[in-house]
């Protein structure tokens, strides 16, 4: 028997058979998609959230030594084609060096 947490600190033991019976009605059911309003609320909740220094440090550590493949570099270059020149031209039109 496995120990399963139910309602926070209340622990209950369920046999494998009982766990299987509990999960059977859920198998094969698809979740209903999120409504547009719900998607909007999720997005608004995440906006402006700052990463902690620990999160930034962990992400930085994970990305150390990471290199893009030559194919990926080529695709990135193609996607960026013309963008830098356009930004440079806009600065020249505004009279900035």
C-alpha positions as CSV (number, residue, x, y, z in Angstrom):
1,X,0.0,0.0,0.0
2,X,1.1,3.5,-0.8
3,X,0.7,6.6,1.3
4,X,-1.3,9.3,-0.5
5,X,-1.8,12.8,0.8
6,X,-5.4,13.9,0.8
7,X,-6.5,17.4,2.0
8,X,-3.1,18.6,3.1
9,X,-1.9,16.8,6.2
10,X,-4.4,14.0,6.3
11,X,-2.7,10.8,5.1
12,X,-4.7,7.8,3.8
13,X,-3.5,4.4,2.6
14,X,-5.0,3.1,-0.6
15,X,-4.3,-0.3,-2.1
16,X,-3.2,-0.6,-5.7
17,X,-6.6,-2.0,-6.6
18,X,-8.4,0.9,-5.0
19,X,-6.2,3.5,-6.7
20,X,-6.8,1.8,-10.1
21,X,-10.6,1.9,-9.5
22,X,-10.4,5.6,-8.6
23,X,-8.5,6.5,-11.7
24,X,-10.6,4.4,-14.2
25,X,-13.4,7.0,-14.6
26,X,-10.8,9.7,-15.4
27,X,-8.9,7.7,-18.0
28,X,-9.6,8.8,-21.6
29,X,-11.5,12.0,-20.6
30,X,-10.3,15.1,-22.3
31,X,-10.1,18.4,-20.4
32,X,-12.3,21.2,-21.6
33,X,-10.2,24.0,-23.2
34,X,-9.6,27.2,-21.3
35,X,-12.0,30.0,-22.1
36,X,-10.5,33.2,-23.7
37,X,-11.3,35.1,-20.5
38,X,-9.4,32.5,-18.4
39,X,-6.4,32.6,-20.8
40,X,-6.4,36.4,-20.4
41,X,-6.5,36.2,-16.6
42,X,-3.6,33.7,-16.6
43,X,-1.5,36.1,-18.8
44,X,-2.3,39.1,-16.6
45,X,-1.3,37.2,-13.5
46,X,2.1,36.5,-15.0
47,X,2.8,40.0,-16.3
48,X,5.4,42.0,-14.3
49,X,6.6,39.0,-12.3
50,X,10.2,39.3,-11.4
51,X,12.7,36.4,-11.2
52,X,14.5,36.1,-7.9
53,X,18.3,36.2,-7.9
54,X,18.3,32.5,-7.2
55,X,16.2,31.8,-10.2
56,X,18.5,33.9,-12.4
57,X,21.6,32.2,-11.0
58,X,20.1,28.8,-11.6
59,X,19.1,29.6,-15.2
60,X,22.5,31.1,-15.9
61,X,24.2,28.0,-14.5
62,X,22.0,25.8,-16.7
63,X,22.9,27.7,-19.8
64,X,26.6,27.8,-19.4
65,X,28.4,26.0,-22.2
66,X,25.3,25.9,-24.4
67,X,25.9,26.3,-28.1
68,X,23.5,26.6,-30.9
69,X,24.0,24.2,-33.8
70,X,25.1,25.6,-37.2
71,X,21.6,24.9,-38.6
72,X,20.0,26.8,-35.8
73,X,22.4,29.7,-36.2
74,X,21.5,29.8,-39.9
75,X,17.8,29.9,-39.2
76,X,18.2,32.6,-36.6
77,X,20.2,34.7,-39.1
78,X,17.5,34.3,-41.7
79,X,14.8,35.3,-39.3
80,X,16.8,38.4,-38.3
81,X,17.6,39.3,-41.9
82,X,16.9,43.0,-42.6
83,X,15.9,43.9,-39.0
84,X,19.2,45.3,-38.0
85,X,19.5,47.3,-41.1
86,X,16.0,48.7,-40.7
87,X,16.8,49.8,-37.1
88,X,20.0,51.4,-38.3
89,X,18.2,53.3,-41.1
90,X,15.6,54.5,-38.6
91,X,18.3,56.0,-36.4
92,X,19.9,57.7,-39.4
93,X,16.5,59.2,-40.4
94,X,16.1,60.6,-36.9
95,X,19.6,62.3,-37.2
96,X,21.3,60.1,-34.6
97,X,24.7,58.7,-35.5
